[in-house]
Amino acid sequence: MIKKYTRYYTWAEWVTDGNFENTNAHCKVATGIKIFPAFNCSKTKNLALYRIMEDKNPQTSFFEVSGGQNSAVKIEQMVLHGKKPGPVVWLTAGIHGDESGCVRVVREVIKRLKNGKLRCGTVYAFPLLNYSGSINNSRLIPKSQEDLNRLFPGNKDGSLGERIAHAVFSKITESNPVVVLDIHDDIDANWIKSVSYVLVDPKSGFRSSGAYKATNKLAEKTGLMVVREEKTKNNEWKKTLSGSLILNNIPSMTIELGNTNTSNKVNVNLGITSVWNALASLGIVEPKQLNLKSFIKNKFSGKPLVYSDRPRIKMNGVIKFLIKPGDVVKRGQIIAEISNKSRKTRGTAVKAMNNGILLGHANQNVAHPGFKTFSFAVVKNSSTIL
Ligand SMILES: [Zn+2]
């Protein structure tokens, strides 16, 4: 069966090739011309696909995570050693299967490092952590419907997602890295115009304060806008990859590229540059000049910014956005209007709750109460977060 076609592509290779704009379109193209057979990771024929990739790149290997009642999944791992010993760094991407730009960033960085650019140390990568999610364009792990980035540090005897999280977390922590850069496309699959930024998890306790400080320092070196998360009641951040690593005193940050579901070249370049800047600040690669038009820095001259998803919408209606991602807003500024669907009454104003920068907004124009509509980086007093 597999010999029928001259060349098979894995999804990961589609994300790697140079001619793409929209990975959804590619999925259709790939299945349409039967390069990409109906995919099921548990079937043995797909192992041949993996083998092609292994032959192509000797630094790439796959390890298997047993899925309990579900079938096992394979996770691609890359490693590159520099000319001399030095710091260990991890790059991770594709933890949400519907995000593809981040996968591209990791592959590009590894490609560039392979050309003798890694002066010292070791760079490991998990370029596509949720492989089965990526071929189904699913944020979650399709077989178990779990969000992998809410399951760390995982459990070796738990659900499929918890087992993957445990295996990934163990591999990373065993190598004793100086930093883990977890790269994403955006915070929500329906938000397509968001800007790029680095998200740093909340400060939590004495044990992780060293990792928290180091993360903040390195986040600034990426050149991207740095946004800190505040503690939440549900402590959801503690179960993210970056959050669980910081709690174990390993510096880690989340790089959000923006533009979910499209491998936007500008944002991919921003991602590559920001990762490169972080590596350069550790002395393991040569620094590069920034040459990126839409590089969004902190427009509040370095004042600490905190993530906020407020205001939430309180009524049903049609929403008209009056600001765009990257805009600076003032507290009290009207940022959107909501009118009822008959449009007989004048729109109700939605106002900004703080001074800040709009990171992104929902990509739909029908609002309802509690609707998560905005994400902001807002200005806060530095003493509360640093
Ligand atoms: Zn994500």
Boltz pocket constraint, residues with backbone or C-beta under 6 A from the ligand:
constraints:
  - pocket:
      binder: B
      contacts: [[A, 95], [A, 96], [A, 99], [A, 184], [A, 185], [A, 186], [A, 187]]
      max_distance: 6.0
